[in-house]
Structure formats: C-alpha cells, structure tokens
C-alpha cells in the first residue's frame, strides 16, 4: 500500500484518497499539516500507484475496510484521525464500526453514502445517468476519464487537473469500472446510524458529484456528534482547490 509517515506530531492523521487518485492528491496540504501532525499516507489497492491492482471481483467496501484495519494494526496505531476523501469516507465509517478503538475522529471529505437519486433521497445522479456513465467507462475508459476529471475538478485548476488525469487514466479500466460500480451503485446509508465516533463532514457548495443535501443528510443520520463544514468552492476536491480553508478546518477540529 506504499505506506509512509510524514511529520512527527502527537496526533496522527490518516490521509486516505478516493477514486482515480493516489496519496499524491494530498500534496497541497501535506507541508502545512506535517508541521504539527504525524501523517500516515498510503495508496488503496485500486490506485494506479499501487504495486498491483486487484481483480474486479475482489473490490468491495468491506474489503477496503479490512485493508485499512490491517494497515493500522501493522503500523501499531490507535486513536487516529481518519481523513477520507470521497468513497474512502465510507470505508473509514465501516472500519470505525468494526474497530472503533483504532479511531478518535472521522473527517469525511466530499463523501457520500449514496449517489443515486430516488423518490425520498437526492444523491446527485438519476439511475439512467449512472448506467450511462458505467457504459461509457466500459466502452472507452480513456475518453470518459477526460470528461469526468474536468467535471469533478474544474477547468480552472489546470495543474491539479493534469495530475489527476495522470493517475486516473493509468488505472486498469476493469478495476476502474469495478470501483465505479461499487461507489455509484452502492448504498451505504444504513451504515451511518452505526457510526458512533465524532465526525466532521467537509463538502463543497458546488460539487457535481453530490448536492449539498447529501452533507445535511449525513449530518442528520450519523449517530456520533457530527459537524458539517461547507466550503464555498466548485468541485469535488476541497483539499486541492481550497487547501488553506481545508487546513483551517482540520486545525479547528484538533487544536
């Protein structure tokens, strides 16, 4: 998992990337955070930065949660602050239910329990749009990656956009499709009421991947004390597009 530790503070932050990225996505916040916290960074098995990507049938939230738990056990870490971006947020929630002693606080960054709309829930995508997207990934992954990256990061961030594209487009297309199915077809809403740890939700006000209603929904459903922090910015990556605000939120939680 290419695990590495940066910094040497008393509080340990576990920085966990989402779909199509690697631990390098945190580069905009690492220099400042590492001045006062110990940071554990790693790559999920589905990342193109990992030594080997799993077979499509081996990818699940439960499997990723077990990987996270195994990593923390191997590193002999307990009571960490878990910062999970996008789908990694739900992985952290699941791991915290299984092994609550490993965590002290969950920071859920642009994380969503359910992306598909229904009559009683607005996740951001109609079912037909999700199925069209999955078909596009299967038919022409490289072209889909170009359009998807621009949507979730925005055209105004050219340097981060090209870096994101570099890791996204080097994913194994079969692995990418499997992860996309797990995230966009999955429903982790029942999990939220099992999460008893303190949580902070960080959400962008204009995120193509999820409406602001998702953050409010999560805040109302998570059992532990939960705070919602809205960042006035476009996109799905507040730690990339608004690193100074992101760092201030983390400091407000922990200092």
Residue pairs with C-beta under 8 A, 6 or more apart in sequence:
1 42
1 43
1 44
1 45
1 50
1 67
1 71
2 23
2 42
2 43
2 49
2 50
2 51
3 40
3 41
3 42
3 71
3 75
4 23
4 40
4 41
4 42
5 38
5 39
5 40
5 41
5 75
6 30
6 34
6 38
6 39
6 41
7 33
7 34
7 35
7 36
7 37
7 38
7 39
8 38
9 34
9 35
9 36
9 37
9 38
10 38
11 36
11 37
11 38
11 81
11 254
12 37
12 38
12 39
12 40
12 77
12 79
12 80
12 81
13 33
13 37
13 38
13 39
13 40
13 80
13 81
13 83
13 250
14 39
14 40
14 68
14 72
14 77
14 80
14 81
14 82
14 83
15 23
15 26
15 30
15 39
15 40
15 41
15 83
16 42
16 44
16 68
16 82
16 83
16 84
16 85
16 88
16 91
16 92
17 23
17 25
17 26
17 43
17 44
17 47
17 85
17 88
18 25
18 84
18 85
18 86
18 87
18 88
18 110
19 46
19 86
19 87
19 176
19 179
19 180
19 183
20 145
20 148
20 149
20 164
20 167
20 168
20 171
20 176
21 47
21 85
21 164
21 167
21 168
22 43
22 47
22 48
22 49
22 167
23 41
23 42
23 43
23 49
24 49
24 163
24 167
25 85
25 163
25 164
25 167
25 237
25 239
25 240
26 39
26 41
26 239
28 160
28 239
28 240
28 243
29 239
29 243
29 246
29 247
29 250
30 39
30 41
32 243
32 247
33 39
33 247
33 250
36 255
37 254
40 71
40 75
40 77
40 80
42 71
43 49
43 50
44 50
44 64
44 67
44 88
45 52
45 53
45 54
45 59
45 64
45 67
46 53
46 54
46 59
46 171
46 175
46 176
46 178
46 179
47 53
47 167
47 171
48 167
48 168
48 170
48 171
48 172
49 167
53 171
53 172
53 175
54 175
56 174
56 175
56 177
56 178
57 178
59 175
59 178
59 179
59 182
60 182
61 87
61 90
61 91
61 94
61 182
61 186
61 188
62 94
64 88
64 91
65 91
65 92
65 94
65 95
65 98
68 91
68 92
68 95
69 95
69 98
69 99
69 102
72 78
72 80
72 99
72 102
73 102
77 102
78 101
78 102
79 101
79 102
79 103
79 104
80 102
80 103
80 104
81 103
81 104
81 105
81 106
81 107
81 253
81 254
82 92
82 95
82 96
82 103
82 105
82 106
82 107
83 107
83 109
83 250
84 90
84 91
84 92
84 106
84 107
84 108
84 109
84 111
85 109
85 110
85 111
85 237
85 239
86 109
86 110
86 111
86 112
86 183
86 209
86 236
87 111
87 179
87 182
87 183
88 111
89 106
89 108
89 109
89 110
89 111
89 112
90 111
90 112
90 113
90 188
90 191
92 103
92 106
92 108
93 106
93 108
93 188
93 191
93 192
93 195
94 188
94 191
95 102
95 103
96 102
96 103
96 106
96 195
96 196
96 197
97 191
97 194
97 195
97 196
100 196
100 197
103 197
104 197
104 198
105 197
105 198
105 199
105 200
105 253
105 254
106 195
106 197
106 198
106 199
106 200
106 224
107 199
107 200
107 202
107 250
107 253
108 199
108 200
108 201
108 202
108 218
109 202
109 238
109 239
109 246
110 202
110 203
110 204
110 207
110 209
110 210
110 236
110 237
110 238
111 201
111 218
112 123
112 124
112 209
112 210
112 214
112 218
113 187
113 188
113 189
113 191
113 192
113 214
113 217
113 218
114 121
114 123
114 186
114 187
114 188
114 189
114 214
115 123
115 124
115 125
115 130
115 183
115 184
115 209
115 210
116 123
116 125
116 126
116 127
116 130
116 184
116 185
116 187
117 123
117 124
117 125
117 126
117 127
121 189
121 217
122 211
122 213
122 214
123 210
123 211
123 214
124 208
124 209
124 210
124 211
124 214
125 133
125 184
130 184
130 185
133 144
133 148
133 180
133 184
134 177
134 180
134 181
134 184
134 185
136 143
136 144
137 144
137 173
137 176
137 177
137 180
138 173
138 177
141 169
141 171
141 173
141 176
141 177
142 169
145 165
145 168
145 169
145 176
146 165
146 169
148 168
149 161
149 164
149 165
149 168
150 161
151 208
151 209
152 207
152 208
152 209
152 235
152 236
152 237
153 160
153 161
153 164
153 235
153 236
153 237
153 240
153 241
154 161
154 234
154 235
154 241
155 161
156 234
157 235
157 240
157 241
160 237
160 240
160 241
164 237
168 176
189 221
192 218
192 221
192 222
192 223
193 221
193 222
193 223
194 223
195 222
195 223
195 224
196 223
196 224
197 224
198 224
198 225
198 226
199 222
199 224
199 225
199 226
199 227
200 226
200 227
200 228
200 229
200 249
200 253
201 215
201 218
201 219
201 226
201 227
201 228
201 229
202 229
202 231
202 238
202 246
202 249
203 210
203 212
203 214
203 215
203 228
203 229
203 230
203 231
203 238
204 230
204 231
204 233
204 234
204 235
204 236
204 238
204 241
205 212
205 230
205 231
205 232
205 233
205 234
206 233
206 234
206 235
207 234
207 235
207 236
208 235
208 236
209 236
210 236
212 230
215 228
215 230
216 228
218 226
218 228
219 226
219 227
219 228
227 253
229 249
231 238
231 242
231 245
231 246
231 249
233 241
233 242
233 245
234 241
235 241
238 245
238 246
239 246
